Amino acid sequence: MDEHGQFQGYSIEMLKQVQAQLSKTLGKEIELKLIALTPSDRIPKLVTGEVDIVCDASSYTWERDKEIDFSVSYSLTGTRLLMKKGSEAWEPEALANKKIAAVAGTTNEIAIRRTQSRAQIIAIQDHAQGYKALQQGTVDAFAADGILLEGWLQNSQNPEDFNVVGYFSREGIACMMPENNSKFVDQVNYALVRFMEGYLKGKEPYVKTFDRWFGPEAKLPLTQDLRSLVLETMQLVIDFKEEIPESDL
């Protein structure tokens, strides 16, 4: 399993939490039908009603929020750079005129453009294309979500040849839903907060689910620093919500 499959698996677990909450609230079994989408398809298909919810490495932007609604954040990521070891410094001023691959239209592309307007952004279609371009030396770096880059690096055949560097943005990961359906958003948020609170309280079902994908025994475990940031994000989210009843955890 690669880093995309890993995070996709975790996102599916979040959808199952939502499915269970909706089934309980509505008193009937709700079917979960998974549909593969490209990054550029996500919002258009939500707007047209072809999909009801998207849970993946989706981060909040004001532009996206004009078209769709977001849930609470259930994880954390940020734009980082994957570079070959021995590359020049990665500080913003050093990125001028560097060729940096980024998936077109993502917050990663926006973050690098904001950081260094003179960077040469090489728009790509997907992460596989970015990894290949860096390995072949046609770009100087690949900008993507740090959690995905760390996962790729841990699973790489030659991790000693690369570094994941810098933080050019920090973004909460949330689910996206069609606009103006507050009752649906309420149910999604309840399911996600319940999962996070259950995990932080050490409740076995939630711990088992999280650790399956990101714990010490996972194929691609989180680094200690990233794990700490993710748990801090969870705590911040639940601190601003009413405590979930013990009977519902």
Secondary structure, 3 states (H helix, E strand, C coil): CCHHHHHHHHHHHHHHHHHHHHHHHHCCCCCCCCCCCCHHHHHHHHHCCCCCCEEEEEECCHHHHCCEEEEEEEEEECEEEEEECCCCCCCHHHHCCCEEEEECCCHHHHHHHHHCCCCEEEEECCHHHHHHHHHHCCCCEEEEEHHHHHHHHHHCCCHHHEEEECCCCCEEEEEEEECCCHHHHHHHHHHHHHHHHHHHCCCHHHHHHHHHHHCCCCCCCCCHHHHHHHHHHHHHHHHCCCCCCHHHC
